[in-house]
Structures are given as C-alpha cells and as structure tokens.
Amino acid sequence: MEQSDKQPAPVEKWYTGIPRYQWLVLVIASAGWVFDVYEGQIFNITRQDMLMEILGGDESAVKKYGDYFLGIFLAGGTFGGLLFGSLADRYGRRAMMIATILCYSLFSGLTYFAETLWQVASLRFLVAMGVGGEWAVAASLVSEVFPTKARAQASSIFHATSILGTWLAAIAGILVGTQWRYAYLIGVLPALLILWVRSNVKESDAWSSSQATQTPSQRGSFGDLLLNPRWATRAILGMLLAAVGLGTFWSVTVAGQDLALWRLLADGVSREQAGPTAKFAYGIVQAAGGGLGLLAFGPICALIGRKATFVLFHLLALVIVPVVCFLPQSYTQLLILLPIFGFLTLGMHSGYAVYFPELFPTHIRATGTSFCFNGGRLLAVPVLYLSGQLKSTEGMELPWAVTGLSLLFLLGIVLILFLPETRGRELPE
C-alpha cells in the first residue's frame, strides 16, 4: 500500500484572521472591566481604614460591617446588572456600556465625601449597579463579535484583565495608606472611557440582525427568559453556579488578605506593618496567580470542554483552601501558596464570561448573562452575612471559618453536571 504524500493540514491558531476591530472591542471591553474590578476591590483594600475611621476604632464592628457592605455591593450589582442587561438587549450594547461606566465612576468619586455608614452603604450600592451592568454588556459584546473558534479565548482574556483592576486597587491602596478617600477619587477616571466607546464601538452584527426578527417586547424580556423552559432551566442553574463562585470569592478568595494579616500578627508583626504587607500579599502576589488562572480557563475549556473545566477548578479549589489555611507556619510559606490559592479559587470566574453568553439567544443574551452572573450576586449575599458572622464569632479562628465556607465548591460541581456543553457550537439565535 502506497503511503500518501499529503501532509496533515496545520492546526489554525485561534487568533488567526481576527481583524483589528475585533481586537479593539476586546481592549475597550476589557478596559471597562478593569475599572469595574477596581471599584469593587478598592473597598476590600481600604475597608479596614475606612471603617476604623467611621466606626471609631471598633475592630469587632469593622469585621462585621466589612462583610455586610460586601453583601450590599452584591445586591447593587444584581439590581444594576438585571436592569442594564435587559436594556442592552433592547437598546444596544454600546449605549448601555456608556451608561454603566458613567454610573460606577460618578458614585465612586462621591465616596470621597462619605462620613457615615449609611452614606457608604448607599454609594456602594450605586457603584455596584454600574459594575454589574457593565460586565454583562461587555461579556455579551465580546462573545458576539468573536468567531466560534476564538470565543472562549477572547472571553477568557476579557475576564482575566480583571487582575489589572485588582493590581490597580492594591497599588492605590498602598500609595494612599490610611487616606482612603483618595482611592475612591481615582475611581472617577474611568469616565474618560466613555469618549473611547462613543468613537470606536458599534453594535454587533448579531444584535443588529435580531432587531429585524424580534419584536420590541421580546428583546430583553424576562418573561421570555424565565417562562420558556429551555432558557429558564439554563438561567436558574447558571445563576446558582455563579452564586457559588461569587459567594466563595467574597468569603474565601478575598480572605487571602485576612489570612496574611492573621499570619503576620501571629508571627508578632505590628499591625501598622502587617496591614500594608497583607495588602501586598493579596493584591499583588495572590492576584498574580488568580490572573493566570483566569487566562488558563479559556484554553483549557476550548480543549476539554466547558463543563469538565468547571468541575476541575471547583474540585482543586476545594483541596487548596484547607492547605493554605493550615499548612503554612510562617508568612513566607503562606506567600508561596497564595498564587496557587488565587489560581484555583479565582480561575473559574473566566468561565462565566465564556459560558453564560453561549447559553442564550441574541435577543435575551445580555439579559440571560446578567441574570446568571448578577442573580448569582444576590444569592451570594447570605453567604457574605454568614461569613461576617463566622469571622466575627468569638472563639472561631479565621482558618476554620474560611475552610468551612469553601465547602460551597462541592455545590458548584453538582450544578455544572445539569447544564449543557457548548464547546464548538455557534451562539444560539
């Protein structure tokens, strides 16, 4: 038998043939998301100094209200995400991206003037509205602009740029020190993005085409999303999956900073020195590992599938949390493990940007994506209140509280088994 002289066709790289405009959309969407994350993380970085000032130095109250305000932020993100997601399906991705960036920039700047708990709570809610809305709009736009072969990687890059927002918040927090108000004043800068969006972004072809095939009442319709069994099942399960990730993010992943502080104080380091060092450990070192995890999710799920990748990350996250909580006997040992902790507990979040837009048709894509991600924020609120109670309970050591909260990763594994696999499929229309 003669051997064929034909060589196997080279495997095309995912980024081959992607035009300049699609890259530009990815850059602009990512820039909006970077500042989204800055607005969320700057509270994590500065909340100790902020609340110590407002509460008059009551450390027990600081721990409690810190997680309570994170719960308020999640609630605001849910409301804003659902509102702006639906409006994006009705009136376009571009217009709502502008509205959401303006929302979170303005109210972040006003936090500079906050003097009471109620003022902080109100402003965090309003900032979160813009943050929750911008993510859903940008994630939908990226998924619609990029072709099937590149969608997972592009969406993963989009979400992974969040790490730049974390680094920016960490650097800002370190530079301003106890003068926390200036960190929120920096949050006004994203408003400049509006000029870039207005001049460079156009509506996606998918959204423009849907205008001719769907009535105004169908576009962005929660009735169509929740009364159609096919979409409703995906929406509910997706929301529960996001609730696991968001609940564990705010109660487990973010606790990397608290674990570093706890370890430093246990080693006899003064609180004045331990505070900035813990910020560095969480905001720079752990965040670097988290960024790699976010970048890795896209290529892995393009290779083995969305569902298998979610299961893998949840399972490994369940393992790494008690290791980080109990194994290190010094700050240096903890610092070595924190990047792995960040990689495994944060990496799954890229999956939401990849996976949720793939579950819904164009006329309810931003609505469904937002329902999953931002509805997950609302369901994560009780986790935050539980976290606050556990961490402030007398006699409950922080490592035990964080490890107990990490058991939620088991629920994520169960949920993903009931959702469809979307690898290699076109977006539903």
Buried (B, 14 or more C-beta within 10 A) or exposed (E): EEEEEEEEEEEEEBEEEBEEEBBBBBBBBBBBBBBBBBBBBBBBBBBBBBBBBBBEEEEEBBBBBBBBBBBBBBBBBBBBBBBBBBBBBBBBBBBBBBBBBBBBBBBBBBBBEBEEBEBBBBBBBBBBBBBBBBBBBBBBBBBBBBEBBBBBBBBBBBBBBBBBBBBBBBBBBBEBEEEBBEBBBBBBBBBEBBEBBEEEBEBBEBBEEBBEEBEEEBBBBBEBBBEBEEBBBBBBBBBBBBBBBBBBBBBBBBBBBBBBBBBBBEEEBEEEEBBEBBBBBBBBBBBBBBBBBBBBBBBBBBEEBBBBBBBBBBBBBBEBBBEBBEEBEEBEEBBEBBBBBBBBBBBBBBBBBBBBBBBBBBBBBBBBBBBBBBBBBBBBBEBBBBBBBBBBEEEEEBBBBBBBBBEBBEBBBEBBEEBBBBBEEEBBE
